Amino acid sequence: MRPPILLDLTETAHTRARTGIQRVCLSLLGSLGTSGTGCRGITHDPHAAAWRPLADWERANLAATTPAAGRKARWPWPARLAGRLRRWARTPPPALPETAALLVPEIFSPSTARALPALFARVSGPRAAVFYDAIPLQLPALTPPRTVARFPGYLRELLMFDGIAAISEDSRDALLGWWRWCGVTEHPPVVAIPLGVDLPSAPAVSPEIMSPAAPPAVLCVGSLEGRKNHLALLDACETLWARGARFQLRLIGLAHPQTGRAALARVHALQAAGRPLCYDGVADDTTLAAAYAGCAFTAYPSLREGFGLPLIESLARGRPCVCSAHGALGETARGGGCLALDTMDAASIAAALERLLADPAALATLAAAARVRRFKTWAGYTKDVTDWMSGLPRRRN
């Protein structure tokens, strides 16, 4: 029998944001809970200076179905006070299972990193982390400065673990390449385990047989931030609208307060000019499913991704996607259903959008290729991770 798994949800349990990392964490939690593998969500409580199981209010955050319009983690004052009282009284931390493995699916903060050795000492099984990407070091100009400054320390802290599950081949190569560049010769094994996807409950309606009465909708899902390259997409759409092209652009995603500011301003300017542009901001699962069902195809103009959940979600719903041919996105695009571009500038994106809007046969061919693909579910991803962890030896720290 496999040991129970402690799942570190220190960040996710204190926010109702549903960005990619939160979705991975919640999917792991849900799949572990139904797989028969014992799972306990834990958090590092900075106010108590201790690791503990999740409280009711934290589990309520995890169960929330309405995503928040901000990313910041929040601790209500009763929780802060309770933690400080436990710390003042020197109350021992709650017991953890005698035999357990540890999975850290978050990008942890410096304070959490400092607390990891104490947690490692209480875990007898393997200790693994999920690695997403090295984008802050690959595209520093499009990343918040604090994240760029923090990232080298985070990559070194990953050396504490017994194993790292990267979410793509590109992500794995980036981590190993950075360690190699730093002269690191002893490091944990790194494997590429691609993420899963929520499969639609009903078959997708083929985009080529959708009602021609309304203009076709192009959907873009993803947070508005620098590396997601929304400015190039918006410029491409404006070029086509100025030529008389008839289509609607719909954007769904949380705007980053720093690197997404320029794209958000451009959205508002185009809307004020009367362009057929809809920006939903954050959206719940029902709204997101309806948006996929109602679009002709999707565009994901991101310059670089660790994996690219919106791309695989689009394909799983039979919707072709305009995306990059390189990196992790290229890994997914090679399976079919994508119009993959070598250059993600406004001119290239405009040409791709124009082709799919003007050529129903090309759109139908890509849609057919998307519909025949088979994708791993979140349960399948969780099984891949736990199977790998079960054979992971402990390393000496």
N, C-alpha and C positions, 0 to 999 in steps of 0.2 A: 504493500500500500504506500502510495506517495505521501510525503510529509505535507502538512498544510502549508499554504503560501501566505506570507504577510505581504500585503500590497500597500506600498507607501503612497498615500493620497494627500500629502501635506498641502499641496497647492490646490488641487482639484476640489477638495472638501471645503474650501473656504472661498469659493467663487461659484457663480452660476453662469460664467462665460462658457461657451461651447466651441472653442477653437479646436484645431486638430488634435492637440495633445490631450485636452480634456475628453475629447471623443474617444481617443484610444484608451485612456484610463477607465472611462465608464464602460466601454465595451469589454475590456478585460475583467472588470469587476462583475459585470452581468454574466459573462460566459463562465467565469470561475465559479460563480454561485450556482449555476445549473449543470455543471459538468461532473459533479460529485467530488471534485477536488476541494478540500477544505480551504477556505479563504477568509482572511480577516483584514479589513481595511484598517490602517493605522496612520497616525500623524505624529509629527514632532511638534509638541506644544512649547513654543518659545517662552511662554509665560511661566509654565511649570518647569521648564528646562528638562523635559522628559518625553520619551515616546509613550504613546498610549493608544488604546482602541478609539475608534471614532465615537463621538457623542451623538445624541439624537439630532441636534441642530445641524451637525455636519452631514449626517445621513440624509437629512431633509434637503440640503443643498445638492447632494448627488442625485436625488430623486426628482428634482425640479424639472418640469417640462418646458417652462418658459425661459429661454436664455436671457442672460443679463446683457445690458448695453455697455458694460465695462469689463475690463480684465482684472481689476485689482482684487486681491484677496482681502477678505474682511473678517475681523474677529469681533463679535459683539462684546460689550463691556462686561456682562456677567461671566462670559467665558474667560476673558482676560483676568478678571478678579479671582475666579475660582482657581485658575492656574497659579497665580501669584500666592494665594493662600496655601496651596499644596506645596509650593516651593518653600515658603516661609516655615511651614510646619515640618518640612523634610519628610513628607509622606512618600514612601517608596513607590516606584512606578508599578502599574498593573502588570501582573504576570503575563508572559507570552507563552504560547505552546512550547512544550519541552523540546520537541523536534519540529523544526520549521525551516522553510526556505524563504528567501526574501526577493521580491521583485520591485524595482524602482522604475516606474514608467514615466517619470516626470523629469524635467530639467530642474534640478534642485538648486536652492539658493546657497550662498556661502554659510549661513547659519545652520541650515540642514546638513550641509557637508561636514561641518565640525562635529555634528552630533552622530554621524553615521558610525564611527568606530564603537561607540557605546552600544548601538543597535547590533552591529556585527557580532559583538561579544555575546549577545543573547540569542543568536541564531546559529543553530548547529548545521543547517543545510546550506546549499549553495546560495550565493548572493549575486544576483544578476541585475543589470540595468538595461533599459531601452535607450538606444541612441537615435536621434532624429536627423540631425544634419550639422554641418560646420559652416552654414551660411553666414553667420556673423563675421567669420574670418575670411570667407570667400568674397562677400559683397559688403565690406564694412561701410561704404558710403551710403548704402541703402538700409542700414541697421542702426537702431538707437545707440548712441555712444556708450551708454552704461552697459548695454548687452555686449558690445564689442570688447570693452575692457574686462568684463567678467569672464568671457568665454575661455581664454587659455587656462585659467584656474579650474574651470569646470572640466575641461578635457583631461587635465592632470588628475583630478579627483576620481575620474572614472577608472583610474589604474587600481583603485582599492578593491574593485569588484572581482568576482571569480569568472565572470563572463559578460559580454556585451551583445545584445541582440539589436543589430542595426536594421532599419526599416526598408533598406534597399541596398543593392550592390554598390551604387554610387555613394550612399551614405557610409557604408563599411569602408570603401576605399578612401574616402575623405578622412575618416578617423585614423586609419592605419597610416595614411600618408602624413598626417600632422604629427603623430607620435614619432614616425621615422625621421621627419624633419627636425624634431626636437632631440634626436639622439636616444630615444627610449628603445631599449632592446628587450626588456622584460615587461610584458603586458599581458592582460587577460585575453583569451580567445575572443574573436569578434566574428559573428556569423550574420549573414543577411537573411532576415525572416520578413518578407513583405507583409504589409498590413492586410486586413480583411475589409469587407464592405457589407453594409446592410442591403440585402437583396430586396427588390420591390415585391409586394404581396400580389400584384396583378401583372400580367404581361404588358409590356410597353406598347403603346399605339405607335405604329410606324409614322415618322414625321412626314413622309411623302403623301400620306392619305389624310393628313389633318385638314381641317376646314380652310379653304382658300379665302374665306370672307375677310378675315382679319389679317393684318400684316404679320409675317413670321416673326417669332420672338427668338432672339439670341440671348442665352442665359450665361452669366458669369458668376460663379460662386467662389467666394474666398475673401478673406479679410483685406481691406484696403490698406496696403502698406507698400513701402518703396519697392521691394523686390518682386511684388506681385505684378508690377508693370501695368497698372490700370491706365496710366496716362497714355501709353502707346495705344491701348485698346480704344480709349475715348477719342484720341486723334484719328484713329483709323475709321471709327464710326462717323465722325464728323465729316471726313473726306467723302464717305459714301452718301451720307445724307445730303451734302452739298451738291452731289451729282444727281440727286433725285431718287436714290435707292429707298425702297419702302420696306422698313423693318423696325422692330422695337428692340432696344437693348435693356435687359433687366439685370441689375446688380444686386447680389445678396452677400452681406458680410459686414463684420464689425470694422469700423474705421480706426486705424491706429492713430492716437493723438499726436504723434510726432511724424512718422514717415508716411502716413496716409493723408496728411493735411492738404497737400497739393492736389491729389486726385479728388478729394471731396470737394474742394473749391471748383475744380473743373466740372464735376457732376452738376453742381448748383448753377454754374454759368450756362451749361448746355440746356438744363431744364428751363432756366429763365429765357433762353432764346427760343423755346418752344420745341426743342428736339424730343422725339419719342423715347425718352430715357426714364426708366423707373428704378429708383434705389430704395430697397426695402430695409437696409441696415441689417440687424440681426433678425433671424427668422426661426420659428420653431419647426419641428420635423414635418408637421402637416403642411405648412406653407412651402417648405422646401420641396416636398414630394410633388405638390401641385405645380410648382415652378418647373421642375424637370419634365413633368407630364405635358405641360403646355408649351414647351419650347420646341423649335425645329432642330436646333443643335446648340452646343455650348462652346464658349471660348475660355481658355485658361491661359492668359498671356504671361504667366509667371516666368521670370528669368531663371530661377533655380528652386528646386524643391528637394526635400529629403525623400518624399514619396509622391504626394499629390493626390490626396483623397478625393477632391472634386472631380478629377479626371476619371478615376475608376468608378465613382458613383454615377457619372454621366454615362459611361459605357455600359454599366450594369443595367441601366434603364433604356438601353437601345438608342442613346443620343450620341451622335458623332461629336467629336471635340477638336477644335483648333488649338494646338499646343506646341511646345518646343519639341524638337527631335532629339534633344540632348539630355544627359544626366538621368535622374530617376524618372522624369517624365518620358524620356525616350525609351526607357525599359518597358514601360507600360504601353506606349504608343506602338511599339513594334508588333504587338499582338493583333493589331487591326482596329478599324473603327475611327482612326484619327487622321486629321490632316496635319501632319507634323512638319514644322518649319525649321529651317536651319538658322534663321535670324528672326528674332522677335521684336522687330521695329514696327513703327506704324504703317509703313508702306507694305511690308510683307503681310501683316495682319489684315490690312484692308483688302489686299489681293485675295487672300484666303476666304475672308467673309464674302466678298463679292462672288467668288466662284461657287460657294455653296448656296448662296441666295439666288443666283442666276441659273444654276445647272441642277435641276431636280434629279437627273440621272446620277450625277456624282454624289449628291446627298443620299440617294437611295442605296447606292453601293456601299458607302461608309456605314449607313445605318444597319444594313444587312450584316456587315462584318462585325459590328458591335453586338448585334443580337445573338450571334452564334458563339460568342466568347463565354467562357465559364470562369467564375470568380470565386475566390476563397471567401467564406463567411468569417465573421468575427469569432465564431466558435472554432472554426478551422485554424485561425491565427492563434488563438489561445492554446489549442492543442499543440500546435507546432512549437510554441514557446515553452510550454510545460514539459513536452517530450524532450526538448533540448536541455532544459534545466535539470531534468532527472538524471542525466548522465554527466553533469558538469562537476568536475572535482573541485574541492576547496583549494584555494591557493594560500600560501603563507603571506601574511602582510607584515 
